[in-house]
Structure formats: structure tokens, C-alpha cells
């Protein structure tokens, strides 16, 4: 078995990703807080509560941990409901707290990547109809203007909206996110309005900061035909890939949002991305099923040969990331893996998942795309939306009751990768020996 070192380009960004509602705690003025108070909406009746207590200042110690273990970047999000607690009021103290966080990153020699919308939004916006309302795009652009003006001294990398496809589908088609609707028409309206909101915010950010780089982080869940009748299985797989995975990003090229049964023209969205943000976790196998029209005539399941995460939520399928990075390369723009990780409280699967996916990032950065960074989800265990505290994605574990951080072995693995800006045979042999034959065949 040949030994080798997979070296990443100079200046490559290594970090972790988080979202405001999931880590800050004490968020009581947004749609997710209200959702958590409704019985049956969150697994086990969990609540975010203090979360990781970042609003109380514990971001400092977590940023220390990140910097001490080799990370040179962090991705965070700004909580809209804190910055604009009412339609006619801005909170300068909240903006100063975010300035302090970004100064904290820079003091620790970490590059900030800031997301403006990561699933949560003010209660007052929800009461107006949320992203179904035609007022939402302009309101979002006003929030973007206020926030970027306040933070421009410290950040030039911006994500307008995180996973608009997941947000729209989960909140307006599957009913798992607030407001809990199951309405295809509402989902398409929300996607279109998010496109408009992104386009407006993109222009606002560049007005304020000419050197800014602005993008969207899209969730890419591979749908692969299962076989043995590949032709039939490829029909629902292709529909899912187009409608869920690629429709929003393609609309940022030509201004056309192509859904399954409808195309919405949003011409102002064309040409409004400076980099591609790829959020990737797993591959779903798809089999054609004529009896499931509501599920787009498909059964979905994981490859029985794949290793599954602790609750069976994720299958370790790194090839999917390689394929999506190749797809991202077609845009001829810089690419960043803005989320990638696995829920694994025991930290048994994570080392293997981590090295195999980072190897795919290395392959892509050398052969098919301008990959500039990798952000692991997540730095510390956090509140996982409708799944509450039932899943643990952090390099560092968290006891929400005591706020104690627990150092998992994967911290040391990621530390080695970040500090050497490389993935080596020795790292894989030490932390994920089961992956040796996959990464170093011969």
C-alpha cells in the first residue's frame, strides 16, 4: 500500500460551521423559539435553551479551541431577530456583539465567513407570512444592508441564504420546519422569493463593499438510481436532483427557477454569485414506485453496504461529495465546502467519514474545481433543529445541562489536517485505519 501526502493549496481555509439559533442560546424572538414551544414539533420535546451559550460569551472559549487546533477560518450566522427585533427597530448592541465575535476571529487569525439567513427569522416576519410574502425580499435586503454596514470592517465573505432548498421543502412541503405547511405552491413561492431576496442582498453587499465575495450555501443530497432496472429508477432520481439540488443554483446563472411542474422567471438573480457554497452529507438510493405519486414515484433508502451514523441519519458515501464538487466546477467560480460532517456521539464513524470526504475535496481541488475551503459541521454539538439534541455533530461534545465541552478524538485528527494543510498516510493510519485501502489503494 503506497504512502502519500495529499497537500492542499496555500491559503486553503480550514474551519467549522455553526448557525446562530443552534449555538447562541436565549433566542426568544424568532420562529424557531415559537416552534419549540409547540408540543410534538421537536424530537423528545427538546428546546434550544442556552444552546452553546455563545450569546453569553462562550464563543470565546470555542474560538480558542478552534484556533489552538489549527483552524484558520470560522463560518457563523447572524440572527436576524436580534439585529431587527421589530420592523421599525434595530438593535445596535446586538450588532456590537457580532462585531466582537468577528474581531475575536481575526485576533485568533481566523477568516470569518458570515451567513445572513440560516433557517431562523424574526417572529414579526413570520406573522407577516414569512418568505411567502412578497415583502420578504426587500425586508431581507434591508437587514443585509444594516448588517453588512456594521460588520464590513471585519468580513468580506458572505453567504446570503443557507440551504434555501432545505428551508423551502422542510417548512412548506414536508411541514417539519416552521410554519409547518404542506403546500407545493407555497414552497415554489418561497423559493422564488428567496431568489429575489438573495439577488437584492447581493447587490446591496457589493454597493457597500466592492471587494466582497457573495454566494449561497446549497444543500446537495445525491439521489442515485438503485437498480436493477436503472432506467426506471433514474426517472425519479433525475427529477429529485434537478428540483431539489440544482434548480436554485441554476437560477443564479440564467434567472429561471425550474421546478417539477413550473418555471418561475427571476431575471434579476442571474449572475449574482461570486462563489459556490456546497453543503454535503450523504447519498440516497432511489427506486421507482408507481404507487407513490406524492413522493414523486420513489422509494428512498441508504445503500445497505454503507456505514450508517449513530441514529441512521447519514450514510458514509464520500463519492457523492466528489461528484457534487465536479458539478460545482462547471460554474467556473471558486468553491467552498461550507458544511460537511456526521452525527456520531461516540466518535467512531467520524474519523473515517472525515478523512474520506476530505480526500474527495483534495481530488476535486486538483482536478475539477477551484476549491478554496472546507468547513466541518460542526465545532461543538448544537441544537439540530427538529431533531433537537438527539444528534451530535460536534468535533467537541457538549453537555447542554452543564455547558461542559468534551474533547473527541476527531479534534486531534482535524487539528493535524489543518496544521499540515494536508491529509497524510500517517494521519489515516492513526485515526481511521479502516479507510487506508480506500484512500491509498495499491
N, C-alpha and C positions, 0 to 999 in steps of 0.2 A: 504494500500500500504506500504510494508516494506521499512524502511530506511536502507541505507547501504553505505559503503565506499569501492570503488574499488581501492585498493592500488597497485602501480606498484613496480617492483623490485628496490632495492637500486642501484644507479648508472645509472638509466634509462636516456637516452638522450632526452631532450625536446628542440626543436628548430624550425627554419623556413628554407625554401629552396629558393634559388634565382639562376639565371643564368646571366653570365657576360653581354651579349648583352642586356638583359632585364632591367638591373639596372644601368650599368656603365655610359652609355651615351658617345657621342663623338667617337663611334666606326665607323670608315670610311674605314677600310681596310679589311672588311670581306664580305662574300657572302650575309649576310642579309642587310647590308647597300646598296649594289648594287640592291638587290631585292626591297627594299623600294623606290628606285628612279624610278622604272618601274610602270607606271600607271596601276591601276587595280589589283595589286598584294596584297595590304594591305587594309583591310576594311576602308572605309571612307578616303582613301588616307593618313592614319596616318603614322608618322615616329617616330622612337625611340628618335631621337634628344638627349636631355640631359638625357632622361630616368629618373632615380632617382638620377643622378649626383654623383654616387659613385666614378667615376674616378676623379671628382672634390673634393672629400674628404667627402661627406655627409654620407659615410658608418659609420663614427664615431658616428654621432648622432643616426643613425638607430641601430647600435650595442648597444649604450647606452640604447635605448628604449627596445631592446630585453633583455638585461641583467637586467635592472630595473624591468622588468615584468616577471622575474623568469626563463628565458630560459638559459640553460646551454650548448647549442651547436648551431652551425650555419652551414648550407650547402651552399657553394658558388662554382662558377666555375671560371676557369682561361681561359682568352681569348687568344686562340692560335695566332690570328693575331697580338696581342700586343707583345707577347713573341718572335715570329718569324715573323717579318713584311715582310721579304723577304726570299727566300730559303737559302741564304747564310749569313743571318744576325740575330743575337739575340739581344734583347733589354734588357740590364741589368737594366735600370731604371724602366721598366715595372715590372720586377721580384721583384725589391725592393719595388714597391708599393704593390704587393701581399704579400710580407713578412710583410709589415706594417699592412695590413689587418689581417693577421693571428696573429701577435703579439697583435693587438688590441683585437682579440677574447680572447686570452689567458690572457691578462691583465684584461679582464672582466669576467674571469673564465668560458669561453665558449669553448667547444671542437670543433675544426674545422673538417669538412668533405668536401673534395675538389674534384670536378669533373673536368676532363681534357677535355672532349668534350661534350658540351651541345648545339647541333644543329648548332653552328656557327663555321666557319673555315676561314682561310686566302683566300683572293682573288686569290693569286698566286696558291694555291692548287686547287681552283675551275677551274682556267684556264688550269690546267693540267688534268682535268677530275674528280677532287674530289675523292670520295670514289669508283668510278668506276675504277679508275686507280689502277693497281697492285702495283704501287709505294706507294700508300697511307698508307698501314700498317707500312712499315718501317719508313716513314716520321713521322707518328704519334708516333711511338716508340721513335724516336729521340727527338721529342717535350716533350714526357713524361720524358725522361731521364733528359733533361735540366731543366724542371720544378721541378721535384721531388728532384733533387740535390739542387736546390735553396731553396726549402721550407721544406726539410726534418727535419730541426730543430724544426719546429712548428706543423707538421701534420703527423699522422700515418694512417689516414683513407682516402682511395682514391676510387673514382668511375672513372673508365676509360672512359666509354661512357654512356651518359644518353639516355635512350629510343631508342636504335638502331632500334627497330621495328617501332616506330612512324617516326623517321627520314627517314628510307628507304621507307616506304609506302607513307608518305606525300610528299617527294621530288622526288621519282622515279616512283610512281604508280598513285597517285592522282594529282600530279602537283601543290600542294598548297605551298610547300616549294621550295626554290631554289635547283636545277636548273629548276624545273618545268616540269620534264619528266613524261610520262605516258607509261612506258615500264616495263612489268613484268620481263623480262630477266635482265634489268638494276637493278631493285630492288633486285633480288636474288644475283647478283654480289656484290652489295653494302653490303648486309647483310653478305655475306661470307667474304668480305674484312674487315668489321668491326670486325668480329670474329677473323680474323688473327691479326688485329691491337690491339685488346684487349689482345690476348694471348702474343704478343710481349711485350706490355706495362706491363702486369702482371709480366713477368719475369724480365724486366728491373727494375721495382719498388722494387722487392724483392732482386735483386742484390744490390741495393743502400741501402735498409732499411729492414733488416731481420724481424723486428717487425711489418712491415706494414701489414695492412689488406686491401685487394683489392677486389672490386666487380663491378657489373654492376647494374644500376638502370633501371628496365624494367617496361614499361607501361602495366598494366593489366586491360583491359576493358572487363568486363564479357559479354558474349553472351549467353543468356538464351532462350531456345525454348519457343515460346509464346503459343502454343496450339491453338485450342483444339486438333489438330492432332499432338501430341507431337513427334511421330516417325519421320514424315517428317520434322518438324521444327528442330529436333535435328541434322539432317544431316548438314545443313549449319552452325548451331551453333557450332558443334564439329569441323568442318573444320576451322572456324574462330578462335576458341580457340587454336587449335593446331598451325596453320600457323602464326597467329599474336601474340598470348600471350606466348606460351610456347616453340616455336621452338628454339629461341636463347639461352634460359637458359638451355634447354635440351642438346644443343650442347656443353655447358660448362662442361657437365658431360661425354659425350661419343664421342665428336668430330664430330658429324653428324648433319648438318643443314637440317632438314626435312621440305621442303616447300610443297605446294599442289601437284605439278606435278614433283618435282625434289628434290633429296637429294645431298647435297654438302659435301664432306668429308674435315674436317678441324681438323685433329687429334691433332695438337698442342694446340688446345683450350681445350682439355679435362683436367679437374682438375684445372682450372685456376679461381677459385673464393673462397674467404675466408668468404664472407657473401652475403646474398641476399638482394638487394635493391628493394622494392616494391613501385611503383608509382600507386596509385589507385584513381579514381574519380567516376566511375558510372557503371551501368549495362545497356546493350542494349538488348531489346527483339527482337527475330528473328523469322520470318515466312518464310517458304519455298515458293519460287515463280519461277516456271519453266520458266517464260518469262524474267528473269533477269540473264542470264549467266555471264554477265560482273560483276555483284555484287555477284558472287558465289551463284546464285539462292536464293537470300534472299531479304526480306524487313526488314528494321531495324527501331525500334521506341522505345519510352520510355513507361514504364508501366503507363497506364492512372491514376492509383491510387497514383503514386509517386508525391511528391512535386518537382517542377522544379525551377531551378535557374532563375535569372533575365532575361537572354536572351534565356532561354530554352536549354542551352548548357549542363547542368548536371541535372540528376535526383538523388534525395537523396535515395540511395539504399545501406545502410551500410552493409547489409548481404553479398554483393559481396566482400567487404574487408575481412570479416571473412573467406569466402571460399578461397580467394587467400592466406591469411596467413596460413591457413591449408595446402594448396598446397605447400607453401614455406617451411613448416616444414619437408617435405619429403626429403629435401636435407641434413638434419642434420647439418646445418650451422646456425650461428647467422643471424637474420633477422632484417632489419630496414625498417620502412615505410619512404621512402625517399621523397615522395610527397603525399599530400592529402589535398584537400581544395575545395572551391566552389566560383564561381564568384557571387558576391552579393553586389552591390554598396550600397544598403540600409541597409545591415547587418540584414536582417530579417530572412533569412533562415540559415545563417552561424552558429549561436549558436546551433540550432538543429542538423545541419549536423555535427558540431564539436563533440558534446557530444556523438552522436550515433555512429560515427566512432571510437572515442577513446574508447568507451565501447567495440567495437569489437576487438580493439587492446588488451585491458585488457583480454578479454576472451581468445584470442589466446595465449597471453603470459603466461597464467596459464595452458592451456590445450593442445596446439598443436604445439607450436613453441618457439624458443629461441628469442623472440622479445626484442631488445635492445634499440630501439629508435623510435621517431616519429618526423617527420619534416613537419610542416604545410606549404602549398603553399598558400600564400607567406607572408613575413614580411610586405611588403608595396606594394601597387598597382604597377604593372610594365607593360612593353610593351609586349603584349601577341601575339607575332609572327604575323601570317597572320590576326589575329583579332585585331591587333593594340591596341588602348586604349579603345575599346568598352566593355571590360570586366574587372571587378575589383575584384581581388583575395586577396588583402592585408588585414591583420588584421588592418593595418593602411592605410587609404585612402591617395591619392596623387593628388594634382592639378599640372599637368605637366607644366603648364604655370608659376606658381609661386614657385613651389617646396615645397609648404606648405603641411605638413603631417596632417592628420585628424584622431583623435583617435576614433575608432569604439568601440561599447560596447564589441565586441568579444575579444578585447585586455584584458579586465578585467577578462573575463571567462578563457582565456588561461593562464593568469597570475596566477589565483587561482589553476588551474590544475598543472601547472609547479611547483609552490612553495610548494604545498602539495604532489606532486608526486602521485596524486590520482584524481579520479573522485568521487564526493560525491553527496548524495541526495540533500544537500543544494545548491550546485552549479547548479544542473539541475533545481531545483525548482525556483531559482532566475533568471537564464539566458535563460532557454529553457524548460519552464513548459510543453509544448506540448509533450516533449519527456519522461516525467515521467513514463507514463504507459508502454512505450516500454522498458525502462531500468530497472525499478523497478516494475515488474508485481506482482500482488498478490491481 
